[in-house]
Each structure stands twice: as C-alpha cells, then as structure tokens.
Amino acid sequence: MKSTGECLGIAKSFNEALYKAFIGAGVRLPKYKNMIVTVRDSEKEEITPIIKRFENLGYKIFSTRGTAKYLTEHGVHAVPVNKIEQPSPNLMDLILGHKIDLVIDIPEQGAEHSRDGFVIRRNAIETGVNVITAVDTARALATSLENTDIKTLDLIDIAKILKRGNRNK
C-alpha cells in the first residue's frame, strides 16, 4: 500500500487484516473524527463517494474552498477552509491545532502546488496526523473502518503460525 508502507495484518477476515495493517503502520483512528481533504480536480469525482463514507462514519470534513464546493454539490457536507498561504484560520491552523485525525492530500501538479502539499503533509506528520496521498489507500481505509469493530480485534500470535509452518515442512 502506497501510504502505509510494508505492513502485515493477520486476521480471519480481509477487512480486519487490513485494519491491523493500518494500525501496524501507525494509523490510529478515530480520535477526533476531523479530517482535511485537499484533492486535485482530476480526482474529485473518484474521491467524493469515499469522503461520503468517512462522513457516514462520523467524520467532520474540512476542505479547501474549491474541494469543499465540489463535495457539497455532490452530497458531502464539507467545511471550507483557507489554503495555507491565505489568512487564518487556514489549513495549517487546523493541523497545528491538534484536532485533526487524517489528511487526504492529492495536490495539483506543478511547483507551487507541490510545495503547498509538501508543507501540509510534513506538518501533519510532524504533529502526529495520519496522511493519505492516494485515492486507493483512502478507499481501503474507509472500508477497513466500516467493517472492523476495533473492540473485538483478535490477537494472533505470529510465533505460533511460524512454528506451525516449520512443522509442515
């Protein structure tokens, strides 16, 4: 998975294993149920139903004005926020305020836009906010959150699995 690196989740169901992989990668959700979404125009159509799923999970969606307008027009309540170079309150204020769980940032191409995305992602990571930069990873995270009860996760002892595998050789 692009945004989580190499992580393994072992479970009886795919969704629980996926959730465990996210946990193994350091993604701990939910905490505040607030997220920021900044998405390039070419990805807005594909990301909208995914963001709606996060909204249905109880997340409050903050977004740059263009993305917020698009999301709202397509059935997602998104709170518009200024870009980082605009006056406060802006995206950076939200990130540095330590009340955001997740940033989904898929920026436009080009030097100016990639710089903004870099600043957003770096500050988010430095303050402990989870960052996703790919639509497919956002979709996978929404699916794992929708289908996993974190209170009933089964612990699996990988040492026992490895030992069993060695006996079968």
BATOR-845031 format. One record per atom (N, C-alpha, C, O): x, y, z; residue in one letter. Coordinates in pm, whole numbers, padded with zeros to 5 digits, always signed. Example, Ala and Ser with C-alpha at 12.3 -4.5 7.8 and 13.67 -1.06 7.14 Angstrom:
# BATOR-845031
+01319-00569+00780a/+01230-00450+00780a/+01320-00330+00780a/+01424-00332+00846a/+01285-00225+00708s/+01367-00106+00714s/+01290+00003+00787s/+01341+00114+00804s/
# end
This chain:
# BATOR-845031
+00084-00117+00000m/+00000+00000+00000m/+00089+00124+00000m/+00182+00133+00079m/+00060+00216-00086k/+00145+00332-00106k/+00167+00415+00020k/+00280+00452+00050k/+00059+00444+00093s/+00072+00537+00204s/+00104+00470+00337s/+00137+00539+00433s/+00098+00340+00345t/+00124+00276+00473t/+00256+00202+00475t/+00299+00158+00582t/+00323+00186+00363g/+00448+00113+00362g/+00422-00036+00366g/+00314-00083+00330g/+00520-00109+00411e/+00507-00254+00418e/+00461-00294+00557e/+00538-00286+00653e/+00338-00335+00568c/+00282-00379+00696c/+00199-00503+00675c/+00140-00523+00569c/+00196-00585+00777l/+00122-00710+00771l/+00014-00707+00877l/+00038-00670+00992l/-00105-00747+00837g/-00214-00766+00931g/-00265-00907+00914g/-00298-00949+00803g/-00273-00981+01024i/-00320-01119+01018i/-00455-01127+01089i/-00468-01084+01204i/-00553-01182+01021a/-00687-01196+01079a/-00765-01299+01000a/-00719-01347+00896a/-00883-01332+01050k/-00969-01428+00980k/-01043-01365+00864k/-01088-01435+00773k/-01056-01230+00865s/-01122-01163+00753s/-01026-01062+00691s/-00936-01011+00758s/-01048-01033+00563f/-00964-00937+00494f/-00973-00800+00559f/-00870-00735+00581f/-01094-00754+00592n/-01110-00619+00647n/-01041-00603+00781n/-00981-00499+00808n/-01049-00706+00866e/-00978-00697+00994e/-00827-00698+00972e/-00755-00624+01039e/-00779-00780+00880a/-00635-00782+00849a/-00589-00646+00795a/-00482-00597+00830a/-00671-00587+00710l/-00639-00455+00655l/-00633-00351+00766l/-00542-00269+00770l/-00730-00355+00855y/-00731-00261+00967y/-00606-00278+01053y/-00544-00180+01094y/-00570-00403+01080k/-00450-00430+01159k/-00324-00380+01088k/-00231-00333+01153k/-00321-00390+00956a/-00207-00337+00880a/-00198-00185+00896a/-00089-00131+00914a/-00312-00118+00891f/-00312+00027+00914f/-00260+00058+01055f/-00181+00151+01072f/-00305-00019+01155i/-00257+00002+01291i/-00106-00019+01297i/-00033+00059+01360i/-00059-00126+01231g/+00084-00154+01229g/+00165-00043+01164g/+00282-00024+01196g/+00102+00029+01074a/+00169+00140+01006a/+00158+00270+01086a/+00206+00375+01044a/+00092+00262+01202g/+00081+00379+01287g/-00047+00459+01269g/-00062+00565+01330g/-00139+00410+01188v/-00266+00480+01166v/-00360+00441+01280v/-00406+00327+01286v/-00387+00534+01368r/-00474+00510+01483r/-00598+00599+01466r/-00592+00719+01490r/-00707+00540+01427l/-00831+00615+01403l/-00947+00545+01471l/-00939+00424+01493l/-01051+00612+01504p/-01062+00758+01509p/-01022+00811+01645p/-01018+00737+01743p/-00993+00938+01650k/-00965+01006+01775k/-01060+01125+01789k/-01143+01130+01879k/-01046+01222+01696y/-01131+01340+01699y/-01242+01336+01594y/-01341+01409+01604y/-01225+01250+01494k/-01318+01240+01381k/-01327+01370+01302k/-01435+01411+01259k/-01212+01434+01284n/-01199+01551+01197n/-01094+01520+01092n/-00988+01466+01123n/-01124+01554+00968m/-01028+01528+00861m/-01023+01645+00765m/-01119+01721+00752m/-00909+01658+00698i/-00888+01759+00594i/-00876+01687+00461i/-00808+01585+00450i/-00944+01741+00360v/-00937+01684+00226v/-00896+01795+00129v/-00964+01897+00117v/-00785+01774+00060t/-00744+01861-00050t/-00714+01770-00168t/-00625+01685-00161t/-00789+01788-00275v/-00782+01694-00387v/-00777+01770-00518v/-00853+01865-00540v/-00687+01727-00605r/-00680+01790-00738r/-00808+01762-00815r/-00877+01663-00790r/-00839+01850-00908d/-00965+01843-00982d/-00987+01707-01048d/-01099+01656-01048d/-00883+01649-01103s/-00899+01524-01177s/-00937+01406-01086s/-00980+01302-01137s/-00923+01420-00954e/-00954+01311-00860e/-01084+01334-00783e/-01128+01246-00709e/-01146+01451-00800k/-01262+01485-00716k/-01379+01390-00737k/-01444+01351-00640k/-01407+01352-00859e/-01519+01262-00884e/-01498+01127-00816e/-01591+01072-00756e/-01377+01075-00825e/-01348+00944-00766e/-01343+00948-00613e/-01383+00852-00547e/-01295+01059-00556i/-01279+01065-00411i/-01410+01096-00338i/-01424+01062-00221i/-01505+01160-00405t/-01628+01205-00339t/-01704+01094-00268t/-01739+01112-00151t/-01733+00980-00332p/-01804+00875-00257p/-01723+00819-00140p/-01780+00770-00042p/-01593+00825-00149i/-01507+00779-00038i/-01518+00875+00079i/-01530+00832+00194i/-01515+01004+00050i/-01528+01105+00156i/-01667+01096+00219i/-01681+01115+00339i/-01768+01067+00139k/-01904+01048+00192k/-01905+00933+00292k/-01975+00939+00393k/-01830+00828+00264r/-01822+00715+00357r/-01759+00757+00490r/-01805+00715+00596r/-01654+00841+00484f/-01595+00893+00608f/-01697+00979+00683f/-01708+00972+00805f/-01771+01059+00608e/-01875+01141+00671e/-01978+01051+00740e/-02021+01080+00852e/-02019+00943+00675n/-02114+00849+00735n/-02058+00780+00859n/-02134+00735+00945n/-01926+00772+00868l/-01861+00716+00987l/-01852+00820+01100l/-01804+00789+01209l/-01898+00942+01072g/-01899+01045+01175g/-01791+01150+01164g/-01776+01233+01253g/-01714+01147+01056y/-01608+01245+01039y/-01661+01380+00994y/-01751+01388+00910y/-01604+01486+01051k/-01630+01622+01004k/-01523+01650+00899k/-01404+01630+00922k/-01568+01697+00783i/-01479+01717+00668i/-01445+01864+00654i/-01534+01948+00639i/-01316+01896+00659f/-01267+02031+00630f/-01196+02024+00496f/-01128+01926+00465f/-01211+02129+00415s/-01152+02124+00284s/-01125+02263+00229s/-01188+02361+00270s/-01031+02270+00136t/-01007+02396+00067t/-01135+02434-00006t/-01218+02348-00036t/-01152+02560-00035r/-01279+02612-00087r/-01326+02540-00214r/-01444+02505-00224r/-01238+02518-00309g/-01277+02452-00433g/-01324+02309-00410g/-01425+02267-00465g/-01251+02237-00329t/-01288+02099-00299t/-01416+02097-00215t/-01503+02013-00238t/-01428+02188-00119a/-01548+02193-00035a/-01672+02222-00121a/-01777+02162-00100a/-01659+02311-00215k/-01771+02344-00304k/-01812+02220-00384k/-01931+02189-00393k/-01715+02151-00441y/-01743+02031-00520y/-01809+01923-00432y/-01911+01866-00469y/-01750+01898-00315l/-01804+01795-00226l/-01947+01828-00185l/-02034+01741-00187l/-01971+01953-00147t/-02105+01995-00105t/-02206+01979-00218t/-02318+01934-00195t/-02166+02016-00339e/-02254+01999-00455e/-02287+01854-00484e/-02385+01823-00551e/-02204+01763-00431h/-02223+01620-00455h/-02261+01544-00328h/-02236+01424-00316h/-02323+01615-00232g/-02383+01549-00119g/-02299+01528+00005g/-02342+01459+00097g/-02181+01586+00011v/-02095+01574+00129v/-02089+01711+00195v/-02059+01811+00129v/-02118+01717+00324h/-02107+01844+00394h/-01959+01867+00425h/-01900+01797+00507h/-01901+01967+00359a/-01760+01999+00381a/-01748+02144+00427a/-01809+02234+00368a/-01670+02165+00531v/-01648+02299+00583v/-01531+02361+00508v/-01420+02308+00511v/-01555+02475+00437p/-01446+02538+00363p/-01343+02604+00456p/-01379+02667+00555p/-01215+02587+00420v/-01105+02642+00498v/-01007+02708+00401v/-00990+02661+00288v/-00944+02815+00446n/-00844+02883+00362n/-00723+02794+00337n/-00687+02710+00420n/-00660+02815+00221k/-00534+02746+00189k/-00424+02799+00281k/-00444+02900+00350k/-00310+02733+00281i/-00204+02769+00377i/-00148+02909+00354i/-00101+02972+00448i/-00152+02959+00231e/-00097+03092+00204e/-00200+03202+00228e/-00168+03321+00216e/-00323+03165+00262q/-00429+03261+00289q/-00437+03290+00439q/-00380+03216+00519q/-00508+03397+00476p/-00514+03436+00617p/-00577+03328+00707p/-00652+03242+00661p/-00544+03336+00835s/-00603+03247+00935s/-00751+03281+00951s/-00792+03395+00933s/-00830+03179+00985p/-00796+03039+01003p/-00776+02969+00869p/-00853+02989+00775p/-00672+02888+00861n/-00641+02815+00738n/-00606+02669+00771n/-00611+02627+00887n/-00571+02595+00667l/-00540+02452+00685l/-00433+02429+00791l/-00444+02337+00872l/-00330+02513+00790m/-00221+02493+00885m/-00269+02513+01028m/-00224+02443+01119m/-00360+02609+01049d/-00414+02629+01184d/-00485+02503+01233d/-00472+02465+01350d/-00560+02439+01144l/-00628+02315+01182l/-00528+02205+01218l/-00542+02138+01320l/-00428+02189+01135i/-00328+02084+01158i/-00252+02109+01287i/-00236+02019+01369i/-00206+02232+01305l/-00127+02264+01424l/-00212+02273+01550l/-00159+02277+01661l/-00344+02275+01534g/-00434+02277+01649g/-00456+02142+01712g/-00526+02131+01814g/-00398+02038+01655h/-00401+01902+01711h/-00542+01846+01730h/-00568+01776+01828h/-00632+01876+01638k/-00768+01822+01644k/-00807+01751+01515k/-00925+01726+01490k/-00709+01720+01432i/-00732+01653+01304i/-00678+01511+01312i/-00565+01490+01358i/-00756+01413+01267d/-00713+01273+01265d/-00642+01236+01136d/-00548+01156+01135d/-00688+01296+01028l/-00650+01245+00896l/-00644+01358+00795l/-00730+01447+00795l/-00543+01354+00709v/-00533+01444+00594v/-00529+01357+00470v/-00444+01269+00457v/-00621+01383+00379i/-00614+01322+00246i/-00572+01434+00153i/-00649+01527+00127i/-00451+01425+00102d/-00393+01531+00020d/-00349+01475-00114d/-00251+01400-00122d/-00421+01512-00217i/-00385+01472-00353i/-00377+01602-00433i/-00475+01643-00495i/-00258+01668-00431p/-00246+01802-00486p/-00236+01806-00639p/-00207+01707-00705p/-00262+01926-00690e/-00241+01953-00833e/-00092+01938-00863e/-00008+01946-00773e/-00060+01916-00988q/+00079+01909-01029q/+00135+02049-01045q/+00059+02144-01065q/+00266+02064-01036g/+00331+02193-01053g/+00404+02233-00927g/+00369+02190-00817g/+00506+02315-00943a/+00594+02351-00832a/+00519+02417-00717a/+00539+02379-00601a/+00434+02516-00745e/+00364+02586-00638e/+00272+02493-00561e/+00269+02495-00438e/+00196+02411-00635h/+00102+02321-00570h/+00174+02211-00493h/+00132+02175-00383h/+00281+02158-00549s/+00352+02051-00479s/+00417+02105-00353s/+00430+02031-00255s/+00460+02232-00352r/+00516+02292-00232r/+00409+02299-00123r/+00436+02263-00008r/+00288+02345-00158d/+00179+02350-00060d/+00150+02211-00005d/+00136+02193+00116d/+00141+02113-00093g/+00115+01976-00049g/+00224+01925+00042g/+00196+01859+00142g/+00348+01956+00009f/+00461+01914+00091f/+00450+01974+00231f/+00467+01904+00331f/+00421+02104+00238v/+00410+02172+00368v/+00295+02112+00449v/+00309+02089+00569v/+00183+02087+00384i/+00068+02027+00453i/+00106+01889+00507i/+00085+01860+00625i/+00161+01805+00420r/+00194+01667+00462r/+00301+01666+00571r/+00289+01591+00668r/+00404+01747+00556r/+00512+01748+00654r/+00462+01791+00791r/+00492+01727+00892r/+00386+01901+00796n/+00334+01949+00924n/+00236+01850+00985n/+00233+01833+01107n/+00156+01787+00902a/+00063+01687+00952a/+00140+01571+01017a/+00110+01532+01129a/+00236+01519+00948i/+00314+01406+01000i/+00389+01446+01127i/+00393+01369+01223i/+00447+01566+01127e/+00522+01611+01245e/+00433+01631+01367e/+00482+01627+01480e/+00304+01652+01347t/+00213+01670+01460t/+00131+01544+01488t/+00036+01547+01566t/+00167+01433+01424g/+00102+01306+01451g/-00028+01282+01377g/-00105+01194+01415g/-00053+01358+01272v/-00174+01341+01192v/-00146+01239+01082v/-00042+01246+01017v/-00237+01147+01061n/-00224+01048+00955n/-00244+01117+00819n/-00332+01201+00804n/-00162+01079+00722v/-00169+01139+00589v/-00186+01031+00484v/-00116+00929+00485v/-00280+01054+00394i/-00302+00965+00280i/-00286+01047+00153i/-00339+01157+00143i/-00213+00991+00056t/-00186+01064-00067t/-00236+00992-00191t/-00204+01032-00303t/-00314+00887-00173a/-00364+00810-00287a/-00510+00773-00265a/-00550+00736-00155a/-00589+00783-00371v/-00732+00753-00364v/-00755+00609-00321v/-00843+00582-00240v/-00677+00514-00375d/-00698+00374-00340d/-00671+00346-00193d/-00736+00260-00134d/-00576+00416-00133t/-00549+00398+00010t/-00662+00457+00093t/-00701+00399+00195t/-00716+00572+00052a/-00831+00631+00121a/-00950+00536+00116a/-01021+00519+00215a/-00972+00475+00001r/-01082+00379-00015r/-01061+00259+00079r/-01154+00215+00146r/-00939+00207+00083a/-00909+00091+00168a/-00928+00125+00316a/-00981+00044+00392a/-00885+00245+00357l/-00902+00284+00496l/-01050+00298+00531l/-01093+00252+00637l/-01128+00359+00443a/-01273+00370+00468a/-01335+00232+00482a/-01415+00209+00573a/-01298+00140+00395t/-01351+00003+00400t/-01314-00064+00531t/-01399-00128+00594t/-01189-00051+00573s/-01148-00118+00697s/-01217-00057+00818s/-01252-00129+00912s/-01239+00074+00819l/-01309+00138+00930l/-01457+00099+00933l/-01514+00081+01041l/-01517+00085+00817e/-01658+00047+00809e/-01683-00097+00853e/-01791-00129+00904e/-01585-00183+00834n/-01608-00327+00852n/-01533-00389+00969n/-01528-00511+00979n/-01477-00309+01055t/-01400-00365+01166t/-01446-00303+01296t/-01452-00180+01309t/-01478-00388+01391d/-01510-00341+01526d/-01380-00348+01606d/-01334-00456+01642d/-01323-00232+01633i/-01193-00230+01699i/-01196-00289+01839i/-01092-00326+01894i/-01315-00300+01897k/-01328-00357+02033k/-01317-00510+02030k/-01297-00572+02135k/-01330-00570+01912t/-01329-00717+01906t/-01214-00772+01821t/-01222-00885+01772t/-01109-00695+01803l/-00994-00744+01726l/-00933-00865+01795l/-00911-00864+01917l/-00905-00968+01718d/-00841-01088+01772d/-00689-01071+01765d/-00635-01028+01663d/-00623-01106+01873l/-00478-01109+01871l/-00433-01243+01815l/-00486-01348+01853l/-00339-01239+01727i/-00287-01361+01667i/-00137-01366+01694i/-00064-01271+01663i/-00093-01475+01751d/+00048-01494+01785d/+00121-01544+01661d/+00110-01660+01624d/+00196-01456+01597i/+00266-01491+01473i/+00371-01599+01498i/+00402-01677+01408i/+00426-01605+01619a/+00525-01709+01651a/+00463-01848+01638a/+00529-01941+01590a/+00337-01863+01680k/+00269-01992+01667k/+00246-02026+01521k/+00259-02142+01481k/+00213-01929+01442i/+00190-01952+01299i/+00320-01995+01233i/+00322-02088+01152i/+00429-01926+01268l/+00560-01961+01210l/+00603-02100+01254l/+00656-02177+01174l/+00581-02133+01381k/+00618-02264+01434k/+00538-02373+01360k/+00595-02475+01321k/+00407-02351+01342r/+00322-02446+01271r/+00371-02464+01128r/+00373-02575+01075r/+00412-02353+01065g/+00461-02361+00928g/+00588-02440+00916g/+00609-02511+00818g/+00675-02429+01015n/+00802-02503+01015n/+00779-02652+01037n/+00855-02734+00985n/+00676-02689+01112r/+00645-02831+01134r/+00594-02896+01006r/+00613-03016+00984r/+00529-02818+00921n/+00470-02874+00799n/+00571-02889+00686n/+00534-02936+00578n/+00694-02852+00707k/+00797-02863+00600k/+00854-03001+00591k/+00940-03027+00507k/
# end
